[in-house]
Amino acid sequence: MRAAILGDETSAHFAAGLLRIGEGRLPVSAEDGLVSLDGYGTFVDSTEELQENVYLNLRLRFQDVDWLSERAILCPRNDAAAAINSQLLAQLPGNSKTFTSVDTSLTDDAAVEYPVEFLNSLDLPGLPAHKLQLKIRTPIMLLRNLNPPKLCNGTRLIVAQMFSHVIQAKIISASGRGEHVFIPRIPIIPTNLPFEFKRIQFPIRVCFAMIINKSHGQSLKVAAHLMGPAYDTGKHTPNVAMQCTLENRLARSTSCAPGVSQLTFRCELALWP
């Protein structure tokens, strides 16, 4: 669609490449049964090099909101995103502040079986971390709908001020872009566990890196694609065909499985021009 409307030849070439991969029309290696992705981008060799390509001169450009808003590293798992977020957060100047959640069981039986220490250790998809470390100018993503359409699950913001029970942030997503808002601590009760507990925490995560599902609908000019074997679309469409605008894409391996009904890439990091 973007290629048709804007006449973008690069996007058109990439879209055609996705179709060839997804339909299994690329030649398969007789040695290992993999499809070569040579020619689709310039590949990097490590997570550190990935971060340098996406967030080049972060220490100098962290105050450029537009620059921060157009880039992200996409990961298949929360633990991979958390590791990258921690490394990039350390590069931001200034002192960090840690916000600790209050976790409580909702029944007496659960309080006996699941102590507070265990509840603190839970790091679930869609749930803010027990210990949330932030700095001024940190990019964050909202995990709950607070005030649609501006403050929705997936809204990205930049931290402006931090207080004990509220965070002031600037919206960098499309709806409400540029507006300053306040995000409170709220009680969150996960629904995907065999027991119920409540976590009182800011409903946000740092989003230098984010999981792939959270990238849907985002508009990104520079994006890294940190892939792993756990991710599978279950469709003919390759994993790199995500619902966000990607002018630069990154992965590690230059090979992937041929186009089958459940196509799984072996790509991890790569810079796409």
C-alpha atoms as a printed R data frame, in Angstrom:
    type eleno elety resid chain resno      x       y      z
1   ATOM     1    CA   MET     A     1  0.000   0.000  0.000
2   ATOM     2    CA   ARG     A     2  2.774   2.430  0.979
3   ATOM     3    CA   ALA     A     3  4.703   1.574 -2.176
4   ATOM     4    CA   ALA     A     4  1.624   2.117 -4.362
5   ATOM     5    CA   ILE     A     5  0.594   5.431 -2.782
6   ATOM     6    CA   LEU     A     6  4.020   7.046 -2.426
7   ATOM     7    CA   GLY     A     7  5.753   5.423 -5.382
8   ATOM     8    CA   ASP     A     8  8.501   4.216 -3.035
9   ATOM     9    CA   GLU     A     9 10.696   1.902 -5.120
10  ATOM    10    CA   THR     A    10 12.564   0.585 -2.060
11  ATOM    11    CA   SER     A    11  9.326  -0.438 -0.361
12  ATOM    12    CA   ALA     A    12  8.054  -1.966 -3.599
13  ATOM    13    CA   HIS     A    13 11.227  -4.054 -3.928
14  ATOM    14    CA   PHE     A    14 10.984  -5.177 -0.317
15  ATOM    15    CA   ALA     A    15  7.288  -6.058 -0.672
16  ATOM    16    CA   ALA     A    16  8.035  -8.118 -3.780
17  ATOM    17    CA   GLY     A    17 10.824  -9.871 -1.882
18  ATOM    18    CA   LEU     A    18  8.438 -10.744  0.949
19  ATOM    19    CA   LEU     A    19  6.066 -12.343 -1.542
20  ATOM    20    CA   ARG     A    20  8.873 -14.407 -3.063
21  ATOM    21    CA   ILE     A    21  9.962 -15.601  0.397
22  ATOM    22    CA   GLY     A    22  6.441 -16.307  1.639
23  ATOM    23    CA   GLU     A    23  5.435 -18.181 -1.512
24  ATOM    24    CA   GLY     A    24  8.610 -20.263 -1.456
25  ATOM    25    CA   ARG     A    25  9.912 -18.922 -4.776
26  ATOM    26    CA   LEU     A    26 13.479 -18.289 -3.575
27  ATOM    27    CA   PRO     A    27 16.058 -21.010 -4.326
28  ATOM    28    CA   VAL     A    28 16.691 -23.425 -1.466
29  ATOM    29    CA   SER     A    29 20.229 -24.515 -0.611
30  ATOM    30    CA   ALA     A    30 20.847 -28.188 -1.338
31  ATOM    31    CA   GLU     A    31 23.297 -28.367  1.592
32  ATOM    32    CA   ASP     A    32 21.150 -27.230  4.525
33  ATOM    33    CA   GLY     A    33 17.693 -26.657  3.048
34  ATOM    34    CA   LEU     A    34 17.739 -22.933  3.887
35  ATOM    35    CA   VAL     A    35 16.902 -19.897  1.794
36  ATOM    36    CA   SER     A    36 19.671 -17.308  1.500
37  ATOM    37    CA   LEU     A    37 18.757 -13.705  2.348
38  ATOM    38    CA   ASP     A    38 21.905 -12.254  0.793
39  ATOM    39    CA   GLY     A    39 21.092  -9.040 -1.024
40  ATOM    40    CA   TYR     A    40 18.218  -8.126  1.279
41  ATOM    41    CA   GLY     A    41 20.372  -6.041  3.588
42  ATOM    42    CA   THR     A    42 23.683  -5.410  5.300
43  ATOM    43    CA   PHE     A    43 24.023  -7.839  8.197
44  ATOM    44    CA   VAL     A    44 25.612  -7.201 11.579
45  ATOM    45    CA   ASP     A    45 27.271  -9.673 13.929
46  ATOM    46    CA   SER     A    46 26.236  -8.779 17.459
47  ATOM    47    CA   THR     A    47 23.570  -7.162 19.600
48  ATOM    48    CA   GLU     A    48 26.002  -4.340 20.394
49  ATOM    49    CA   GLU     A    49 26.468  -3.579 16.704
50  ATOM    50    CA   LEU     A    50 22.710  -3.733 16.289
51  ATOM    51    CA   GLN     A    51 22.249  -1.111 19.008
52  ATOM    52    CA   GLU     A    52 24.913   1.100 17.440
53  ATOM    53    CA   ASN     A    53 23.142   0.985 14.070
54  ATOM    54    CA   VAL     A    54 19.706   1.796 15.438
55  ATOM    55    CA   TYR     A    55 20.658   4.224 18.236
56  ATOM    56    CA   LEU     A    56 23.809   5.778 16.806
57  ATOM    57    CA   ASN     A    57 25.188   8.515 19.110
58  ATOM    58    CA   LEU     A    58 22.405   7.983 21.640
59  ATOM    59    CA   ARG     A    59 24.288   9.981 24.285
60  ATOM    60    CA   LEU     A    60 24.259  13.021 21.989
61  ATOM    61    CA   ARG     A    61 20.841  12.643 20.356
62  ATOM    62    CA   PHE     A    62 18.675  11.456 23.249
63  ATOM    63    CA   GLN     A    63 16.965  14.866 23.479
64  ATOM    64    CA   ASP     A    64 15.779  14.653 19.855
65  ATOM    65    CA   VAL     A    65 12.214  13.384 20.327
66  ATOM    66    CA   ASP     A    66 11.579  12.929 16.594
67  ATOM    67    CA   TRP     A    67 14.763  10.872 16.242
68  ATOM    68    CA   LEU     A    68 13.798   8.626 19.166
69  ATOM    69    CA   SER     A    69 10.200   8.189 18.026
70  ATOM    70    CA   GLU     A    70 11.103   6.767 14.611
71  ATOM    71    CA   ARG     A    71 13.295   3.852 15.740
72  ATOM    72    CA   ALA     A    72 12.977   0.668 17.759
73  ATOM    73    CA   ILE     A    73 14.419  -2.815 18.143
74  ATOM    74    CA   LEU     A    74 11.828  -5.562 17.691
75  ATOM    75    CA   CYS     A    75 12.217  -8.765 19.697
76  ATOM    76    CA   PRO     A    76 10.275 -12.035 19.867
77  ATOM    77    CA   ARG     A    77 10.435 -12.265 23.675
78  ATOM    78    CA   ASN     A    78 10.158  -9.893 26.629
79  ATOM    79    CA   ASP     A    79 13.436 -11.073 28.162
80  ATOM    80    CA   ALA     A    80 15.377 -10.164 25.006
81  ATOM    81    CA   ALA     A    81 13.727  -6.736 24.905
82  ATOM    82    CA   ALA     A    82 14.409  -6.176 28.625
83  ATOM    83    CA   ALA     A    83 18.121  -6.951 28.233
84  ATOM    84    CA   ILE     A    84 18.508  -4.489 25.354
85  ATOM    85    CA   ASN     A    85 16.445  -1.833 27.152
86  ATOM    86    CA   SER     A    86 18.679  -2.134 30.208
87  ATOM    87    CA   GLN     A    87 21.845  -1.709 28.132
88  ATOM    88    CA   LEU     A    88 20.552   1.318 26.244
89  ATOM    89    CA   LEU     A    89 19.094   2.916 29.372
90  ATOM    90    CA   ALA     A    90 22.573   2.813 30.905
91  ATOM    91    CA   GLN     A    91 23.828   4.942 28.004
92  ATOM    92    CA   LEU     A    92 21.448   7.807 28.761
93  ATOM    93    CA   PRO     A    93 23.040  10.557 30.855
94  ATOM    94    CA   GLY     A    94 21.620  11.389 34.253
95  ATOM    95    CA   ASN     A    95 20.636   9.444 37.339
96  ATOM    96    CA   SER     A    96 18.152   6.609 37.166
97  ATOM    97    CA   LYS     A    97 15.228   6.131 39.524
98  ATOM    98    CA   THR     A    98 13.775   2.752 40.455
99  ATOM    99    CA   PHE     A    99 10.063   2.310 41.106
100 ATOM   100    CA   THR     A   100  9.139  -0.861 42.989
101 ATOM   101    CA   SER     A   101  5.690  -2.390 42.687
102 ATOM   102    CA   VAL     A   102  3.441  -3.534 45.531
103 ATOM   103    CA   ASP     A   103  2.354  -7.143 44.899
104 ATOM   104    CA   THR     A   104 -0.383  -8.824 46.943
105 ATOM   105    CA   SER     A   105 -2.391 -12.031 46.680
106 ATOM   106    CA   LEU     A   106 -6.166 -11.642 46.476
107 ATOM   107    CA   THR     A   107 -7.084 -14.660 48.628
108 ATOM   108    CA   ASP     A   108 -5.792 -16.053 51.908
109 ATOM   109    CA   ASP     A   109 -4.953 -19.416 50.312
110 ATOM   110    CA   ALA     A   110 -2.949 -17.770 47.544
111 ATOM   111    CA   ALA     A   111 -1.080 -15.672 50.113
112 ATOM   112    CA   VAL     A   112  0.143 -18.876 51.769
113 ATOM   113    CA   GLU     A   113  1.042 -20.707 48.553
114 ATOM   114    CA   TYR     A   114  2.540 -17.736 46.683
115 ATOM   115    CA   PRO     A   115  4.712 -15.528 48.910
116 ATOM   116    CA   VAL     A   116  5.423 -11.920 48.026
117 ATOM   117    CA   GLU     A   117  8.950 -12.794 46.872
118 ATOM   118    CA   PHE     A   118  7.496 -15.122 44.259
119 ATOM   119    CA   LEU     A   119  4.995 -12.501 43.089
120 ATOM   120    CA   ASN     A   120  7.814  -9.972 42.775
121 ATOM   121    CA   SER     A   121  9.720 -12.362 40.487
122 ATOM   122    CA   LEU     A   122  6.882 -12.665 37.945
123 ATOM   123    CA   ASP     A   123  7.579 -10.896 34.659
124 ATOM   124    CA   LEU     A   124  4.618 -11.574 32.383
125 ATOM   125    CA   PRO     A   125  3.636 -10.216 28.948
126 ATOM   126    CA   GLY     A   126  1.510  -7.101 29.356
127 ATOM   127    CA   LEU     A   127  2.535  -6.679 32.994
128 ATOM   128    CA   PRO     A   128  4.925  -3.957 34.187
129 ATOM   129    CA   ALA     A   129  8.070  -5.181 35.900
130 ATOM   130    CA   HIS     A   130  8.340  -5.346 39.685
131 ATOM   131    CA   LYS     A   131 11.356  -3.022 39.527
132 ATOM   132    CA   LEU     A   132 10.964  -0.293 36.919
133 ATOM   133    CA   GLN     A   133 14.125   1.711 36.251
134 ATOM   134    CA   LEU     A   134 13.761   5.034 34.432
135 ATOM   135    CA   LYS     A   135 15.667   8.186 33.526
136 ATOM   136    CA   ILE     A   136 14.525  11.512 32.177
137 ATOM   137    CA   ARG     A   137 14.074  11.238 28.365
138 ATOM   138    CA   THR     A   138 13.560   7.467 28.493
139 ATOM   139    CA   PRO     A   139 11.170   6.205 25.776
140 ATOM   140    CA   ILE     A   140  8.357   4.191 27.345
141 ATOM   141    CA   MET     A   141  5.284   2.298 26.145
142 ATOM   142    CA   LEU     A   142  1.898   2.233 27.822
143 ATOM   143    CA   LEU     A   143  0.578  -1.240 28.716
144 ATOM   144    CA   ARG     A   144 -3.024  -0.313 29.546
145 ATOM   145    CA   ASN     A   145 -5.806   1.843 28.111
146 ATOM   146    CA   LEU     A   146 -5.960   4.909 30.361
147 ATOM   147    CA   ASN     A   147 -7.627   7.553 28.202
148 ATOM   148    CA   PRO     A   148 -8.315   6.424 24.599
149 ATOM   149    CA   PRO     A   149 -7.528   7.378 21.926
150 ATOM   150    CA   LYS     A   150 -4.472   9.239 23.215
151 ATOM   151    CA   LEU     A   151 -3.415   6.969 26.068
152 ATOM   152    CA   CYS     A   152 -3.933   3.421 24.855
153 ATOM   153    CA   ASN     A   153 -2.143   0.117 25.160
154 ATOM   154    CA   GLY     A   154  0.860   0.576 22.845
155 ATOM   155    CA   THR     A   155  1.109   4.385 23.062
156 ATOM   156    CA   ARG     A   156  4.749   5.484 23.143
157 ATOM   157    CA   LEU     A   157  5.936   8.402 25.279
158 ATOM   158    CA   ILE     A   158  9.096  10.119 26.542
159 ATOM   159    CA   VAL     A   159  9.608  10.561 30.287
160 ATOM   160    CA   ALA     A   160  9.667  14.258 31.248
161 ATOM   161    CA   GLN     A   161  9.415  14.202 35.058
162 ATOM   162    CA   MET     A   162  9.282  11.460 37.685
163 ATOM   163    CA   PHE     A   163  7.474  11.534 41.012
164 ATOM   164    CA   SER     A   164  6.665   8.843 43.555
165 ATOM   165    CA   HIS     A   165  3.110   8.202 42.390
166 ATOM   166    CA   VAL     A   166  2.913   9.821 38.958
167 ATOM   167    CA   ILE     A   167  5.092  10.208 35.862
168 ATOM   168    CA   GLN     A   168  4.848  13.152 33.497
169 ATOM   169    CA   ALA     A   169  5.520  12.121 29.907
170 ATOM   170    CA   LYS     A   170  5.291  13.472 26.361
171 ATOM   171    CA   ILE     A   171  3.345  11.480 23.763
172 ATOM   172    CA   ILE     A   172  5.401  10.558 20.685
173 ATOM   173    CA   SER     A   173  2.794   8.335 18.980
174 ATOM   174    CA   ALA     A   174  0.472   9.657 16.285
175 ATOM   175    CA   SER     A   175 -2.619  10.394 18.389
176 ATOM   176    CA   GLY     A   176 -1.956  13.274 20.781
177 ATOM   177    CA   ARG     A   177  1.648  13.599 19.628
178 ATOM   178    CA   GLY     A   178  3.499  16.325 21.525
179 ATOM   179    CA   GLU     A   179  1.028  16.517 24.432
180 ATOM   180    CA   HIS     A   180  2.220  16.173 28.036
181 ATOM   181    CA   VAL     A   181  0.254  13.725 30.173
182 ATOM   182    CA   PHE     A   182  0.439  12.201 33.654
183 ATOM   183    CA   ILE     A   183  0.607   8.448 34.186
184 ATOM   184    CA   PRO     A   184 -0.370   7.196 37.668
185 ATOM   185    CA   ARG     A   185  0.404   3.972 39.458
186 ATOM   186    CA   ILE     A   186 -2.582   1.690 39.018
187 ATOM   187    CA   PRO     A   187 -3.629  -1.760 40.308
188 ATOM   188    CA   ILE     A   188 -3.201  -4.461 37.662
189 ATOM   189    CA   ILE     A   189 -4.611  -7.991 38.019
190 ATOM   190    CA   PRO     A   190 -3.232 -10.522 35.479
191 ATOM   191    CA   THR     A   191 -5.801 -12.913 34.028
192 ATOM   192    CA   ASN     A   192 -3.475 -15.547 32.525
193 ATOM   193    CA   LEU     A   193 -2.449 -17.236 35.784
194 ATOM   194    CA   PRO     A   194 -4.006 -20.095 37.787
195 ATOM   195    CA   PHE     A   195 -4.246 -17.724 40.756
196 ATOM   196    CA   GLU     A   196 -5.015 -14.050 41.198
197 ATOM   197    CA   PHE     A   197 -2.697 -11.359 42.473
198 ATOM   198    CA   LYS     A   198 -2.579  -7.592 42.220
199 ATOM   199    CA   ARG     A   199  0.399  -5.486 41.210
200 ATOM   200    CA   ILE     A   200  0.340  -1.742 41.859
201 ATOM   201    CA   GLN     A   201  2.799  -0.168 39.435
202 ATOM   202    CA   PHE     A   202  3.093   2.318 36.576
203 ATOM   203    CA   PRO     A   203  1.567   0.537 33.532
204 ATOM   204    CA   ILE     A   204  4.616   1.108 31.321
205 ATOM   205    CA   ARG     A   205  7.762  -0.535 29.984
206 ATOM   206    CA   VAL     A   206 10.936   1.001 28.588
207 ATOM   207    CA   CYS     A   207 10.723   0.729 24.790
208 ATOM   208    CA   PHE     A   208 14.102   1.185 23.160
209 ATOM   209    CA   ALA     A   209 13.251  -2.421 22.307
210 ATOM   210    CA   MET     A   210  9.771  -3.951 22.227
211 ATOM   211    CA   ILE     A   211  8.227  -7.294 21.444
212 ATOM   212    CA   ILE     A   212  7.080  -7.781 17.876
213 ATOM   213    CA   ASN     A   213  3.368  -7.827 18.752
214 ATOM   214    CA   LYS     A   214  3.671  -4.335 20.244
215 ATOM   215    CA   SER     A   215  5.121  -3.005 16.981
216 ATOM   216    CA   HIS     A   216  1.857  -3.549 15.103
217 ATOM   217    CA   GLY     A   217  0.462  -0.205 14.041
218 ATOM   218    CA   GLN     A   218  3.649   1.694 14.904
219 ATOM   219    CA   SER     A   219  5.295   3.957 12.322
220 ATOM   220    CA   LEU     A   220  9.045   3.363 12.392
221 ATOM   221    CA   LYS     A   221 11.725   4.530  9.981
222 ATOM   222    CA   VAL     A   222 14.599   2.614 11.548
223 ATOM   223    CA   ALA     A   223 13.860  -0.775 13.106
224 ATOM   224    CA   ALA     A   224 15.896  -3.748 14.198
225 ATOM   225    CA   HIS     A   225 14.504  -7.233 13.939
226 ATOM   226    CA   LEU     A   226 15.972  -9.446 16.659
227 ATOM   227    CA   MET     A   227 14.586 -12.840 15.723
228 ATOM   228    CA   GLY     A   228 14.698 -16.163 17.531
229 ATOM   229    CA   PRO     A   229 13.425 -19.698 16.966
230 ATOM   230    CA   ALA     A   230 10.492 -19.188 19.347
231 ATOM   231    CA   TYR     A   231  8.668 -16.854 16.970
232 ATOM   232    CA   ASP     A   232  6.365 -18.256 14.303
233 ATOM   233    CA   THR     A   233  3.617 -16.418 12.433
234 ATOM   234    CA   GLY     A   234  1.704 -19.565 11.503
235 ATOM   235    CA   LYS     A   235  1.072 -17.997  8.092
236 ATOM   236    CA   HIS     A   236  2.650 -17.912  4.661
237 ATOM   237    CA   THR     A   237  3.643 -14.299  5.296
238 ATOM   238    CA   PRO     A   238  7.260 -14.083  6.549
239 ATOM   239    CA   ASN     A   239  7.957 -12.801 10.033
240 ATOM   240    CA   VAL     A   240  9.497  -9.575  8.736
241 ATOM   241    CA   ALA     A   241  6.185  -8.523  7.152
242 ATOM   242    CA   MET     A   242  4.926  -6.647 10.215
243 ATOM   243    CA   GLN     A   243  2.201  -4.020 10.395
244 ATOM   244    CA   CYS     A   244  4.571  -1.110 10.771
245 ATOM   245    CA   THR     A   245  6.473   1.077  8.348
246 ATOM   246    CA   LEU     A   246 10.074  -0.120  8.218
247 ATOM   247    CA   GLU     A   247 12.595   1.711  6.073
248 ATOM   248    CA   ASN     A   248 15.519   0.015  7.803
249 ATOM   249    CA   ARG     A   249 15.329  -3.508  9.186
250 ATOM   250    CA   LEU     A   250 17.881  -5.570 11.073
251 ATOM   251    CA   ALA     A   251 18.595  -9.319 11.538
252 ATOM   252    CA   ARG     A   252 21.644 -11.539 12.112
253 ATOM   253    CA   SER     A   253 21.551 -14.703  9.991
254 ATOM   254    CA   THR     A   254 21.460 -14.588  6.190
255 ATOM   255    CA   SER     A   255 19.366 -17.728  5.855
256 ATOM   256    CA   CYS     A   256 15.811 -18.787  6.630
257 ATOM   257    CA   ALA     A   257 13.551 -21.754  6.132
258 ATOM   258    CA   PRO     A   258 11.843 -21.940  2.723
259 ATOM   259    CA   GLY     A   259  8.254 -20.757  2.310
260 ATOM   260    CA   VAL     A   260  5.995 -23.294  3.979
261 ATOM   261    CA   SER     A   261  2.669 -23.025  5.783
262 ATOM   262    CA   GLN     A   262  4.410 -22.140  9.061
263 ATOM   263    CA   LEU     A   263  7.430 -20.113  8.020
264 ATOM   264    CA   THR     A   264  9.992 -19.500 10.767
265 ATOM   265    CA   PHE     A   265 13.015 -17.296 10.082
266 ATOM   266    CA   ARG     A   266 16.440 -18.039 11.500
267 ATOM   267    CA   CYS     A   267 17.255 -14.331 11.190
268 ATOM   268    CA   GLU     A   268 18.336 -12.495 14.330
269 ATOM   269    CA   LEU     A   269 19.970  -9.177 13.414
270 ATOM   270    CA   ALA     A   270 20.339  -7.331 10.107
271 ATOM   271    CA   LEU     A   271 20.452  -3.765  8.822
272 ATOM   272    CA   TRP     A   272 18.187  -3.229  5.850
273 ATOM   273    CA   PRO     A   273 18.947  -0.201  3.672
